[in-house]
Amino acid sequence: MLLYIPHPYPTEYNHTLKMTYTYTLFSCNLLFTIFLIKFVTLPMVYAKPAMFLQDFHITWSDSHIKQLEGGKAIQLLLDQNSGCGFASKNKYLFGRVSMKIKLVPGDSAGTVTAFYMNSDTDQIRDELDFEFLGNRTGQPYSVQTNVFTNGKGDREQRINLWFDPAVDFHTYSILWNHYHVVFYVDEVPIRVYKNNEDKGIPFPKNQPMGVYSTLWEADDWATRGGLEKIDWTKSPFYTYYKDFDIEGCTVPGPDRCTANPSNWWEGAVYQHLDPMAGRLYRWVRLNHMVYDYCTDKQRNPVPPPECMDGI
């Protein structure tokens, strides 16, 4: 219930007060909306998080990956000798993948923590990317997403996270079904790539993809376009993972799985963003987006066709 309390201010102040009240009410509603999405409204159909070795194996520099909590969590390390990485044991065609990550703290400029899906088919690969770009101490942490279809990428979007992702674990998820791909941060949608094949726009639907993650040095581009270099005196750099969760159709596997409309990720509630999620999506893009290939007129004088259709 809202209480109306008359203000004893002159008329000329009323418009300013109304705007301030409206903004405050919007902010409160937004925080309440985030609470509802995180704790109340999302259908809880996800599987119990797995042990690391249940679904994954180390692909790069096993000396730099350490299992914690009896295999429930892992630590990745980057130093001047090497980065490291891991991958899923299986490939999947549609579904949802999620994990909790705590990123490199402090001065992480030049480092990249990547969490992505990839078909591993070279020139015709499909790929869905989260790339967390390190920062100088005190600057916001950026996350870059990208979508490759049939080998074509260059669809980068970048947002500054609205929290410090190095203080605690946060959940990063990719939902992939026949209707769209959605990237989530703590169940808040930050990017949607719709299936617009009927308009001649490629959509990743034929190639199964594995799940990958790496921690590596990329100071030629990662922080402020390569202007900020990695400070090796701050190494080693650490990233932490837990609550590994993959639900999807394993390939090779039953053909009927990928075409089954009864898979929970194909359900009506997951075919589009509901009004609450849509509101959060627009809030993120209005307040936290710092780069969008769709509006980069130097790269794309005419916006690519997938940019014209919203969510």
C-alpha positions, 0 to 999 in steps of 0.5 A: 500500500502506498501512502500519499503525504501532501508536500508543503512545497510551492507548485513549481517544485511539484514536477521535480518532486513527482519525478524524484518519487517516480524514480525512487518507486521505479528503483524499489520496484526493480530491486523487488523484481530482481528478488522475485526472479531470484527467489520466487518466480523462476520454475525450479526444474534444474538438475542438482549441480554435479561434481566437477569430474562428473561432467568435465575434464581438464583440457589444458595445464592440469597443474593449474587446476585444483579441485576443492571441496572434494571435487564440488568446486575448482580453482583455475590459476594463471601465471607467466607460465600458463593459463588453463582450461576445462571442457565437458565430456559430452556435447549437447544440442539444446538445453541449459548450462550454468555454473557459479563463478568468482572472478579474478579480484583486484588488478586483473587487467589483461586477464580473460575468464571465458565460459562458452559453448562451442561446436569445435567445427573450425570454419563452420563452428557455432559458439556462444560466449561469455568472456569476463574481461579483467580490469584495473583496480576500482574499474567496473568488470565487463562481460562480453558476449558473442554468438557464432553461427556457421563460422560467422561471429563479430556479434559482440555485446559488452556490459559492465556488471552492476556488482563486483563479481570477484567478491562472491560467486554469481551464476552465469547461464546459457539457455538454448532452445529452438526459439532463442539463446538467452545469456543470464547473470544471476537469472537476469537476462543480459542478451537474447539472440532470437531464431529468425531463420524465417527471415534468412538469419542463421541460428545455431540448431544443427551442431551439438556444442561442448561446454568450455571454460578457460583462464588466460592472458589477452592483454593485447585486447581485453582491457580498454582495447589493449591499452591496459597490460597485465601486471605480472607482479600481481600474479598468480591470478585465480578464478573459482567455480562451483555448482556445475549444472548441464541439462540438455540432449547429449549427442550422440544420443537418442534423435528424439531428444532434440526434437522433443517439445516436452523437454523443459527448456522448450516449454512455453515459459522458456520460448520468450522473456516474460514481462518481468524478465523483459523489464530487467533485460531492458534495464540492463541494456539501458544502464549497463551496456557499453558496446553493441555491434548493432549500433557500431556504425563504423563496423556496420553502417547498416545494422545486421538484420538480426539487430532489427527484431528486438527480443 
